[in-house]
Structures are given as C-alpha cells and as structure tokens.
Amino acid sequence: MNATPEEFQVPADSDDVPTYSYKPNLVGAPWVFQLKDDGLEWHYGRRTGLVPYDRVQRVRMAFRPATLQSHRFLTEIWSPLSPKLQISSTSFRSMMEQARQDAPYREFVTELHKRFAAAGTAAQFQNGMHPLIYWMGAVVFGVITVALAVLLLWALRHADWTGAAVLAGVAALFLWQAGGVFYRNRPGSYRPDALPPSVLPRG
C-alpha cells in the first residue's frame, strides 16, 4: 500500500505503517501521510502533525483535473487539529509531468476510511463539488453546449463543411472533458464504508 517514490523522505518507522506520498509542486516538499493506530499522521517539510480519526470534522472526495494531468482525484480532510489536508492521486515528477498513482491512492484512501469507520467518527463525508459551485457551473456548461450546437447547425445549413468539422471536434472535446467533470462531481454524501466509485480511480 505504500506509495513512496525514491525522492520522498519518509519517517524511519514507516515499514509496517500504510504510507502515501505525493509532491504537490515541482520545487516544494512532498506531503507524506501515515495511518497510525491513533490517527492520521502527516509530514510536510519540517511541519508535522497527527489527527485522531475521531477528531475529523469533514471529508470531501472529488475528481479534480489539473493542467498537466486530466485524471486526478483529491481527498480533502478538515480537522480543528491541523490545516486542511489534501491527498492527491497525482504527483509532480518533472516540470511537464504529473504522474498518476491510481492504485496506491485508492488503497490508501480506502484504508483511511476504514479507520474512520472503526473510530466511530461523526465527520461529514461529502463527494463531488460544493452544490453552489456545481450548479452554477452546470448552467454555464449548458449554455456553452447549446451555443456549440447552434453554431454547428448553422455551419451545416450553409454547407460549411470545414467549419462544421472544427466545431464538431471542439464540441466533442468539450463534452468529453467538461462532461466528465460534472458527471463525477455531482454533489452528494456517502458512508465511510461505501466510497463513491465516481471519485475514485480504478485500482
């Protein structure tokens, strides 16, 4: 279950502890997370902390594409004992590459939720976007989709085959990328023993 690329410096006692690491940017320190018996331990550069599983207030899982990685998932954790913690399924490897860590991410996040459930945490478990952001974005998505459809019909009616082909390509790419984001990020809630597959990469 451990995802610890060679350049990551993980604590020495991590051999038998589920550990997950990722770099949020190219030049900064990596985030390192460990599932200890008494809570989620995190390390970021010289900063470190431990959040007992039953002191977590809110967890959100979402699908969050990034500039260099269109297949990226994120788990966010809120607790009064730490800053907001973000566990990403991708990690920077170079200036032009964010590597996917789908299987280690899925395993770690799944095990983390098992420990939340075992601790009897009263945290809120949410998936997808915040409802207000989601529905505002859905309106914009609908308007753009209708506009592209109107332009495509206009091009076809005027026998502008080149323009129609370009518009069809743009529309297909837009629907595939933006549509996937809205499909996976529909707001909802879940139980820690039943993680929503739409916001988890395939293991």
Steps between C-alpha positions, in 0.01 A plus 500: 500500500797732545550759223839647572703597191874503548534876538253509791639499851263301719532441874725211601220308672284472187582140404185348650282811485280578197668800340415722206704786354467750218659826387246782451752704299839461342722689744316461832516226759287187463197424713539174689203333672507203735215302654605458860296315762404827668435713193606638164855629524619753242837649408568797276856620503580582864133514594328197643184411686261225597122503468310237703248328276211599726599869494446544126209733428455473124634301205443576134595278206497647150627470144735796441678510163816710494685680224755222449278210604140462387447187714545624857308424819513682831401423857473800734490469878400765752580485870549767769834334579667563163489710184281366221667184377491409131587155369547500122511204263773664292852618576742733324791319336634776275410844371274345236374187674263408780510124548189302587502291818155348457539166676697621806264796539191282484641251750612769744177700490292184535700390805475851646121484479499159668679660793253787506217247522674296770556813709132593479575849373207741468659670199300604195599303192432689177580428138519717192492878481338742739133516386506874423814473287369186330166644392648833392750309290226274364310805373811630323565151360145488363524844339829415328362166380194667347716768337727239342198306374351815342829587330537144372150502353567838339820367340321191369211703361743722309704202378809623685645151535839614630344720763256225594784251541693739724192576710419131531852430624486786750158390622609138541811599697303741717226248576752227577712709737247732666225240492723254683572754772131569560408132484756400762454803724125503555458611865407234749587328825626152574583262783863419583428135427354575156730729304348645178674346197457818293766678710745210525748392232490140392749296698 
